[in-house]
């Protein structure tokens, strides 16, 4: 009787399913707890054990903030250029392409129109994963446009800053963006629209 003897020396594993778990779990850098990613997202990206706040990207911020995750993106046609042909360890144009590929964004900000508790609102959310959320000409222009839209429509604006500062690869152009945004905010302030 050969109930427990294998007839051939090989096992057929073609029918076995491979379970992929990468991307399902996150390790907290502070307490070293392994957390199911869905639990972390349900807890607004805060570790349930030690209360460490994980980074939240711009899209997640919009989803958390705006009603039913419904919003219209504006100013998505703006794209950074490399007028200085800047090179340090890597060409700025290569950094831009890599950041665009990694984040799926054209630059470090998303402008959106949506509703917050049923009321129309404009949101300008910065994305730190795009070259450290640094502010170049496109980020400055996009935020300024959002402020001007809020001024014209008399809708409140929320600006979520996640910036590493001025984008050095664009030189003085990046430094001018804060003044441009400040001037637009001064105009918005005169309309007494909340921001």
Backbone torsions as a table, in degrees:
resi	resn	phi	psi	omega
1	UNK	NA	129.7	-174.9
2	UNK	-116.9	47.0	-179.2
3	UNK	-66.7	-36.2	-173.3
4	UNK	-109.1	9.2	177.5
5	UNK	-104.9	131.2	178.7
6	UNK	-78.2	132.5	-178.4
7	UNK	-72.0	-40.2	178.0
8	UNK	-118.0	162.2	-177.3
9	UNK	-83.2	-6.1	-176.0
10	UNK	-108.7	146.8	175.1
11	UNK	-102.3	140.5	176.0
12	UNK	-92.3	108.8	-178.8
13	UNK	-106.4	9.8	-176.8
14	UNK	-64.8	-25.9	-178.9
15	UNK	-85.5	-9.6	-178.9
16	UNK	-74.5	140.4	177.7
17	UNK	-92.7	140.5	175.4
18	UNK	-97.2	129.3	-179.9
19	UNK	-95.6	124.3	179.2
20	UNK	-99.2	123.8	-178.1
21	UNK	-114.8	-5.7	-179.4
22	UNK	-65.1	138.7	-177.7
23	UNK	87.9	-7.9	179.7
24	UNK	-93.1	-20.9	-176.2
25	UNK	-124.7	150.4	178.5
26	UNK	-131.6	140.0	177.2
27	UNK	-103.1	125.5	178.0
28	UNK	-69.6	127.8	-179.1
29	UNK	-71.4	-21.3	-176.5
30	UNK	-87.3	-53.7	-175.5
31	UNK	-104.2	-3.9	178.9
32	UNK	67.7	14.3	178.2
33	UNK	-71.3	138.2	172.9
34	UNK	-88.5	124.0	-174.0
35	UNK	-122.7	135.5	173.4
36	UNK	-66.4	129.3	-173.6
37	UNK	-56.0	-38.4	179.5
38	UNK	-63.3	-40.7	177.2
39	UNK	-63.1	-40.1	179.0
40	UNK	-63.4	-44.9	179.1
41	UNK	-64.8	-40.7	178.3
42	UNK	-63.7	-26.2	179.1
43	UNK	-95.7	23.1	177.8
44	UNK	56.7	39.7	177.4
45	UNK	60.8	36.7	174.7
46	UNK	-117.9	129.8	-179.5
47	UNK	-59.5	126.6	-178.9
48	UNK	-69.5	-16.4	-178.6
49	UNK	-92.6	-48.6	-173.0
50	UNK	-115.4	-1.0	179.1
51	UNK	67.3	21.9	173.9
52	UNK	-68.4	135.7	178.4
53	UNK	-90.3	119.6	176.1
54	UNK	-83.0	157.5	177.8
55	UNK	-65.2	141.4	178.4
56	UNK	-116.7	126.0	180.0
57	UNK	-78.3	169.9	-173.8
58	UNK	-61.4	-41.4	-179.4
59	UNK	-64.6	-40.3	178.6
60	UNK	-65.4	-37.5	177.6
61	UNK	-62.8	-43.5	177.9
62	UNK	-62.5	-42.1	-179.8
63	UNK	-63.3	-39.6	-179.6
64	UNK	-72.2	-33.2	-171.2
65	UNK	-88.1	-41.9	-171.4
66	UNK	-93.2	144.7	-176.4
67	UNK	-54.5	129.0	174.6
68	UNK	53.2	24.9	-179.9
69	UNK	54.2	33.7	-179.6
70	UNK	-107.4	121.9	177.7
71	UNK	-161.4	159.1	176.1
72	UNK	-111.2	126.9	178.9
73	UNK	-84.0	136.0	177.2
74	UNK	-121.1	163.9	175.4
75	UNK	59.2	27.2	-179.8
76	UNK	-77.6	-6.4	-178.2
77	UNK	-84.4	-8.9	-179.1
78	UNK	-75.4	130.6	-178.0
79	UNK	-133.3	134.9	177.9
80	UNK	-69.8	147.9	173.9
81	UNK	-119.9	179.3	-179.2
82	UNK	-124.5	69.8	-175.1
83	UNK	-65.4	-26.1	-179.4
84	UNK	-88.1	-7.1	-174.7
85	UNK	51.2	48.2	-173.6
86	UNK	-69.6	134.3	176.1
87	UNK	-138.3	128.4	167.7
88	UNK	-119.5	-110.4	173.8
89	UNK	-72.8	-21.9	-177.2
90	UNK	-148.7	148.4	178.5
91	UNK	-65.5	140.3	179.6
92	UNK	-59.2	-38.5	178.9
93	UNK	-61.0	-36.2	176.6
94	UNK	-69.0	-39.6	177.4
95	UNK	-61.8	-42.0	178.7
96	UNK	-61.3	-48.3	-179.7
97	UNK	-60.6	-41.9	180.0
98	UNK	-65.1	-44.6	179.6
99	UNK	-64.8	-39.1	177.8
100	UNK	-64.1	-40.7	178.7
101	UNK	-67.3	-42.9	-177.1
102	UNK	-68.8	-37.5	-173.4
103	UNK	-102.7	-20.3	-175.1
104	UNK	76.7	10.6	179.1
105	UNK	-110.7	158.5	177.1
106	UNK	-85.8	-23.8	174.7
107	UNK	-158.5	-171.9	-167.9
108	UNK	-85.6	25.6	179.7
109	UNK	-148.9	147.4	172.5
110	UNK	-124.4	124.9	172.8
111	UNK	-99.4	134.3	-178.3
112	UNK	-142.7	147.5	172.5
113	UNK	-111.1	128.4	179.4
114	UNK	-157.4	-161.2	178.7
115	UNK	-125.9	141.1	176.2
116	UNK	-121.6	114.4	-174.2
117	UNK	53.2	39.9	176.6
118	UNK	82.0	-2.4	-178.9
119	UNK	-106.5	136.6	-179.6
120	UNK	-64.1	140.9	-178.9
121	UNK	-150.7	152.8	174.3
122	UNK	-110.1	134.8	179.8
123	UNK	-124.7	134.3	173.3
124	UNK	-120.0	106.1	-174.4
125	UNK	-111.3	126.3	179.9
126	UNK	-87.0	151.4	-177.9
127	UNK	-115.7	108.0	-177.5
128	UNK	-65.2	-29.7	-177.6
129	UNK	-68.2	-12.1	178.1
130	UNK	-95.2	95.7	-179.8
131	UNK	47.6	48.3	176.1
132	UNK	66.7	21.7	-179.3
133	UNK	64.7	19.5	-176.0
134	UNK	-65.4	151.2	-175.0
135	UNK	-99.3	112.4	173.2
136	UNK	-110.8	-165.0	-177.4
137	UNK	-60.8	-40.8	-177.7
138	UNK	-68.7	-43.3	179.0
139	UNK	-62.0	-45.8	178.4
140	UNK	-61.3	-42.8	179.6
141	UNK	-66.7	-42.7	-179.0
142	UNK	-63.7	-45.1	179.8
143	UNK	-66.1	-40.8	177.5
144	UNK	-61.3	-43.0	178.3
145	UNK	-62.0	-41.1	179.0
146	UNK	-62.4	-42.1	178.7
147	UNK	-64.4	-42.7	179.2
148	UNK	-65.2	-37.4	176.3
149	UNK	-64.0	-40.0	177.8
150	UNK	-64.8	-40.0	178.7
151	UNK	-63.4	-47.6	-177.6
152	UNK	-67.1	-40.4	-175.5
153	UNK	-91.5	-7.6	-177.7
154	UNK	59.7	33.9	176.5
155	UNK	-100.8	145.2	176.1
156	UNK	-63.8	151.6	176.7
157	UNK	-125.6	140.8	174.7
158	UNK	-118.0	123.4	176.8
159	UNK	-110.6	119.1	-179.6
160	UNK	-102.4	107.0	-176.9
161	UNK	-89.1	129.5	173.7
162	UNK	-141.9	57.3	-168.7
163	UNK	-107.6	145.9	173.7
164	UNK	-94.6	7.4	178.5
165	UNK	107.9	-161.9	-178.3
166	UNK	-70.0	145.6	179.4
167	UNK	-85.0	102.6	-173.3
168	UNK	-60.1	-25.1	-177.3
169	UNK	-69.8	-12.9	178.5
170	UNK	-105.8	4.6	173.9
171	UNK	61.8	-139.8	-174.5
172	UNK	-65.3	-24.2	178.7
173	UNK	-59.7	-39.7	179.7
174	UNK	-69.1	-32.4	179.9
175	UNK	-70.0	-27.5	-179.4
176	UNK	-73.9	-16.4	-173.5
177	UNK	-67.2	-37.2	180.0
178	UNK	-64.1	-40.1	177.4
179	UNK	-64.9	-39.9	179.4
180	UNK	-63.4	-44.4	179.0
181	UNK	-65.8	-42.0	179.5
182	UNK	-61.7	-39.5	178.2
183	UNK	-65.1	-41.8	178.3
184	UNK	-64.9	-39.2	178.4
185	UNK	-66.1	-34.4	177.2
186	UNK	-63.2	-40.2	176.7
187	UNK	-65.3	-40.0	178.0
188	UNK	-64.9	-39.3	-179.0
189	UNK	-61.1	-35.0	179.5
190	UNK	-65.5	-27.8	179.5
191	UNK	-82.4	-9.1	179.8
192	UNK	63.2	28.4	174.5
193	UNK	-83.1	133.7	-179.0
194	UNK	-65.6	142.3	174.2
195	UNK	-150.1	NA	NA
